[in-house]
Amino acid sequence: MRADPWREDVFQDWDVNAGAIKAQLVCAGFRQAHRWCGAPRRGWRRLAIASYTVTVCWVLGVELPPETRVGPRLRLPHPQGIVVNKDTQIGAECMIRANTTFGNIVHHDGSESGCPTVGDRVEFGVGAIVLGSISIGDGARIGAGAVVLRDVPEGATAVGNPARIVGQP
């Protein structure tokens, strides 16, 4: 087990986003807020998470809820307009570009689907939309503007609306 996973994740995120101060601030803020979510319920905790929400969501334009499970070395080139449902799971070494959305689907009867589970080393193009209880396999690539509603196998490339697989190792 890692000695201090929070500290390691913060510095790893910081390093992979070198030169992109906004991405570094988003990732560092997220890691701290995620840590606060596991802290005992105290008055300062609510204030701390509220300050994270104001700073990262409202000012920096990235909706990455502190409850979300995100692996280390998250890369955010041009972090703007990114929206992540709190129940989404994102693996290690993923790259999420601007205006990407991860969420659930609300059905006609009002019921909701689950959220995406993203493997390691997955890359998302600008404006990708990933919805529903689906899996994106390790090393997959999602093209710009793709609307992903079905599982994407490991190492595959998905493009289009609705997304289709165009390349597989």
C-alpha positions as CSV (number, residue, x, y, z in Angstrom):
1,M,0.0,0.0,0.0
2,R,1.2,3.5,-0.8
3,A,2.4,5.6,2.2
4,D,0.3,8.6,1.4
5,P,-1.8,8.1,-1.7
6,W,-3.3,11.6,-1.6
7,R,0.1,13.2,-1.7
8,E,1.3,10.9,-4.5
9,D,-1.8,11.5,-6.6
10,V,-1.5,15.3,-6.2
11,F,2.1,15.3,-7.3
12,Q,1.6,12.9,-10.2
13,D,-1.3,14.9,-11.5
14,W,0.8,18.1,-11.1
15,D,3.6,16.5,-13.1
16,V,1.6,15.2,-16.0
17,N,-0.1,18.6,-16.4
18,A,3.2,20.5,-16.3
19,G,2.9,23.9,-17.8
20,A,-0.9,23.9,-17.6
21,I,-1.5,25.8,-14.3
22,K,-5.3,25.6,-14.7
23,A,-5.2,21.8,-15.0
24,Q,-2.9,21.6,-12.1
25,L,-5.2,23.7,-9.9
26,V,-8.3,21.7,-10.9
27,C,-6.5,18.4,-10.1
28,A,-5.0,19.5,-6.8
29,G,-8.3,21.0,-5.7
30,F,-10.1,17.8,-6.7
31,R,-7.7,15.6,-4.8
32,Q,-8.0,17.7,-1.6
33,A,-11.8,17.8,-1.9
34,H,-12.0,14.1,-2.5
35,R,-9.9,13.6,0.7
36,W,-12.3,15.9,2.6
37,C,-15.2,13.7,1.6
38,G,-13.8,10.8,3.6
39,A,-13.1,13.0,6.6
40,P,-15.4,13.0,9.7
41,R,-18.4,15.2,9.3
42,R,-17.6,18.6,10.8
43,G,-18.6,22.2,10.0
44,W,-15.3,23.0,8.3
45,R,-15.7,20.0,5.9
46,R,-18.9,21.5,4.4
47,L,-17.3,24.9,4.0
48,A,-14.1,23.4,2.4
49,I,-16.2,21.4,-0.2
50,A,-18.2,24.5,-0.9
51,S,-15.1,26.5,-1.5
52,Y,-13.9,23.7,-3.9
53,T,-17.2,23.9,-5.8
54,V,-17.0,27.7,-6.2
55,T,-13.4,27.7,-7.2
56,V,-13.3,24.6,-9.6
57,C,-16.8,24.4,-10.9
58,W,-17.9,28.1,-11.1
59,V,-14.6,29.9,-11.6
60,L,-12.5,27.3,-13.5
61,G,-15.4,25.7,-15.3
62,V,-14.8,22.0,-14.5
63,E,-17.6,20.0,-12.8
64,L,-15.6,17.2,-11.1
65,P,-17.5,16.3,-8.0
66,P,-15.3,15.4,-5.0
67,E,-17.1,12.0,-4.6
68,T,-15.9,10.8,-8.0
69,R,-13.3,8.0,-8.1
70,V,-10.4,9.1,-10.3
71,G,-7.1,7.3,-10.7
72,P,-3.7,9.0,-10.6
73,R,-2.1,11.0,-13.4
74,L,-5.3,12.6,-14.7
75,R,-4.5,14.8,-17.6
76,L,-6.7,17.8,-18.5
77,P,-5.4,19.7,-21.5
78,H,-7.6,22.8,-21.8
79,P,-9.9,22.1,-18.9
80,Q,-13.1,23.9,-19.6
81,G,-16.7,22.7,-19.8
82,I,-15.9,19.2,-18.4
83,V,-18.9,17.7,-16.7
84,V,-18.5,14.4,-14.7
85,N,-21.4,12.7,-12.8
86,K,-20.3,11.8,-9.3
87,D,-20.9,8.1,-9.9
88,T,-18.5,7.9,-12.9
89,Q,-15.3,6.0,-12.3
90,I,-12.2,7.1,-14.1
91,G,-9.0,5.0,-14.2
92,A,-5.3,6.0,-14.1
93,E,-3.5,8.0,-16.7
94,C,-6.6,9.2,-18.6
95,M,-6.8,12.3,-20.7
96,I,-10.0,14.3,-20.8
97,R,-10.2,17.3,-23.2
98,A,-12.5,20.3,-23.1
99,N,-16.2,20.0,-23.1
100,T,-16.3,16.3,-22.4
101,T,-19.4,15.0,-20.5
102,F,-19.8,11.8,-18.4
103,G,-23.2,11.0,-17.1
104,N,-26.2,8.8,-16.7
105,I,-29.4,8.5,-18.7
106,V,-32.8,9.4,-17.4
107,H,-35.4,7.1,-18.9
108,H,-39.0,8.0,-19.9
109,D,-40.3,6.4,-16.7
110,G,-38.0,8.6,-14.6
111,S,-35.6,5.9,-13.7
112,E,-31.9,6.5,-14.1
113,S,-29.1,4.4,-15.6
114,G,-25.7,3.9,-14.0
115,C,-22.7,6.0,-15.0
116,P,-19.7,5.1,-17.1
117,T,-16.7,3.2,-15.9
118,V,-13.5,4.2,-17.6
119,G,-10.4,2.0,-17.7
120,D,-6.7,3.1,-17.6
121,R,-5.0,5.2,-20.2
122,V,-8.2,6.2,-22.0
123,E,-8.1,9.4,-24.1
124,F,-11.2,11.5,-24.8
125,G,-11.4,14.0,-27.7
126,V,-12.9,17.4,-27.4
127,G,-16.6,17.4,-26.9
128,A,-17.0,13.6,-26.3
129,I,-20.2,12.6,-24.5
130,V,-20.2,9.3,-22.6
131,L,-23.5,8.2,-21.1
132,G,-25.0,5.3,-19.2
133,S,-23.9,2.3,-17.4
134,I,-21.1,1.4,-19.9
135,S,-17.5,0.4,-19.8
136,I,-14.6,2.0,-21.7
137,G,-11.7,-0.5,-21.8
138,D,-8.1,0.2,-21.0
139,G,-6.2,2.1,-23.7
140,A,-9.4,3.0,-25.7
141,R,-9.6,6.3,-27.6
142,I,-12.8,8.3,-27.9
143,G,-12.9,10.7,-30.9
144,A,-13.9,14.4,-30.7
145,G,-17.6,14.9,-30.6
146,A,-18.3,11.2,-30.2
147,V,-21.5,10.2,-28.4
148,V,-20.7,6.9,-26.6
149,L,-23.8,4.9,-25.5
150,R,-22.3,1.4,-25.7
151,D,-19.2,-0.4,-24.3
152,V,-15.9,0.3,-26.0
153,P,-13.5,-2.6,-25.9
154,E,-9.9,-2.4,-24.6
155,G,-7.6,-0.6,-27.1
156,A,-10.5,0.3,-29.5
157,T,-11.2,3.7,-31.1
158,A,-14.8,5.0,-31.1
159,V,-16.0,7.9,-33.2
160,G,-19.2,9.5,-34.4
161,N,-22.7,10.1,-33.2
162,P,-23.7,7.5,-32.1
163,A,-20.2,6.2,-31.6
164,R,-19.0,3.2,-33.6
165,I,-15.8,1.3,-33.3
166,V,-13.4,2.1,-36.2
167,G,-10.2,0.6,-34.9
168,Q,-9.3,-2.3,-32.7
169,P,-5.9,-3.8,-32.0
